[in-house]
Amino acid sequence: MLRALNVTSEEVSDALVEGNELPVELLQTLLKMAPTSDEELKLRLFTGEITQLGPAERFLKVVVDIPFAYQKMETLLFMCSLHDELTATRESFQILEAACKELKSSRLFLKLLEAVLKTGNRMNDGTFRGGAQAFKLDTLLKLSDVKGVDGKTTLLHFVVLEIIRTEGLRAARIARESRSFSSIKSEDLLEDVSPDDEEYYRNLGLQAVSNLSSELEYVKKAAALDAENLSSNVAKVGHAMVKTRNFLNTEMKDSGEKSGFHETLEGFVKNAESSVMSLLEEEKKVMDLVKSSGDYFHGNVKKDEGLRIFSVVRDFLVILDKVCREVKNAPKKPTQAPKKQTSNASTSSESRVAPPSPDPRQKLFPAIAQQRKDDSSSSSSSDEKS
């Protein structure tokens, strides 16, 4: 092992006496090679020629003769690794903060949740499940399990088709408004829409929905984090800081050692304590933010689900991407070109454009189609009264 490490007893001895920095991997390996209490006692009691010992025993003999050798190694390991630990942990906290912000501020994600809620209420109209005000995000993972009467199209397909229609119109309106056509409304775009325009809006909306996965980039990164491991690392850093401070104020102080290592350790403890305390406070703030984000979507639940909310959304985005690809690759409906106008009065009725064919999704989900019809009827009657 010593040959593999390519380290001499002099280098280790200088580090333990003067407080010189050593590679983290080297310190970890040396701590694993620590002798047992019996072996250490035998090395201390050995008074013969050191040349009589083998290379490993000579190395350990030098180390154990240094006061608090392995405690100093543990302290050196903490001193050398603290910066990287703080940096990695704070990066994870930044990811979590950004993920919480993304979920709450994503207009398209909230629009999609609204569409799912409305669709569910349409299907469950007249039942105890109808009129729901909210749903758990886990429901998003079940949308692809609810299939239409054709056995292929899922409820998520239906929701995506609904969203891409409205998002396409919105994108077109924004594009026109940016060209000083601010008077155009999305309702106007619905009138006299040619098949080519309809396909154009559809492609715009599909592109917007497909980009949701990229928009929630930090949510997917947060889903890859291990909450328990993150909390464990923070607790480990806090415990190591307490242990290092106690080592300085007890063993080192009682021994009266005034060495380079003692001075280095004093300076380290003075500077590191504030950084570690700041990390502990940051952990509490971020975890409270994560919980509030869960409560934002699920209500004020007693159980803390940790980072599960991010993994649920990540899994849903995978399913959503798959559905968007299927919608994009689906065969296009053939469009019938209108017949040319003629001067013959007898053929004038034949030259009229045939009314648009009913939306095939209405056949796939009859409950939704009927509810839409009822909503339209009630809306028309209220307009007449007004």
Steps between C-alpha positions, in 0.01 A plus 500: 500500500783740583663431164170572326458825692855607423530679833783513754479507877678839493223658291228372731699597810549857374127532428406384850752730668484811280143473372598454135224403258479143373280352222157394626532152347834449678356599840199272450728208420732566795203505738386165364851364567495609864644231730292334768558596863712186555711572193545862603611394851758259358637771271527747789678246722750399230844628600721311257661620178234641270683339207395163639137583412341453163402804283137508622599469868768770463243734347244434777767532772574856385128585486395362839786680674336832399249616768135466390617378159173351376283771654715749311448296182122516545527873561721548194252301291217729611711810437598386151154385393276767655514743206392236249226377734361851546513571126324178399230536767428863413470405132234247598316766702510737202349229279217445749427873524493534122277191469246642746495828309453321168202299620315800641578741216455273197188635329475201267531246782224672697291521181546127450391429857194714443416306182536168685272623779232622256517179297467286813199701616335461160544124509380475860210744465204384707710277725651562840835551326367786288558865585848435639703808591841331488678169458828344609787517254521120509185506286709626208672161483162326459372706205659262250315206664156643419427396141229607259254265330756422228730348763797703373442868567554587865362782709842664485477504119170682534644755746805560277278557196295750700810686618679517164186653346483788749877541519523515121244781487679680782838473326350626174334793677826597671682480168241724335495745790875534475443618142270782617177298457406531865129532415482137388346272760536125535126467433550663161754235408235234541288648222548387142802287589623319194643149531850640446454759777361235734807285442720804558337574838520132590875491431556817704310355796672164475838669504404696813382189686805302389724772646353456850758233578782744420324777692500287816870412476577557868199292605656201324837573665332525841332163443845340469606622845482273804334687786624260768855509367491879482379535859752237613788693340394824669472325837839336445663838432342647814613206712854517361515873578399439863752216529779714354426791734493268803832346394655846487357612834569179696775263384709762322454754777573256781815373330633855472624424149610813317569386150422596144211253508352672807517843337350371174217330688421814700470709184290234328248470787465878522416532128308177445244523781307783336493315165367182659236689698395676181463162327276366778277810477488472122391138524206593722395783270515286184319203652226733625473635145470146361225418750312820419519409131347161578227670703440741210393210277370249756359721772628525855581135566657386824732247339820646355557324168845648455615519138237259369309778328790547257526131413125488428522798262814356336327167433198685362721703265639175358144381428405841360796500260396157374141615439622815320709284267201276431278800428765646270544174308128424481366492141339825399128509422434543129348837415239538226554800273191717445326473160532794259213750476300492172241732350241222481242564772408135517847408614541784750396283790750233400782752486470579867778375723392200701480559876804383692498141610450440872809481715599129521591552867131539571449141394792383712378673817117533469463625857715803426323567172158498671621728777638742240165498323320576824746779581448654154119483532500668840741765372277575195186534709670734744620713207142529367371607840768763534 
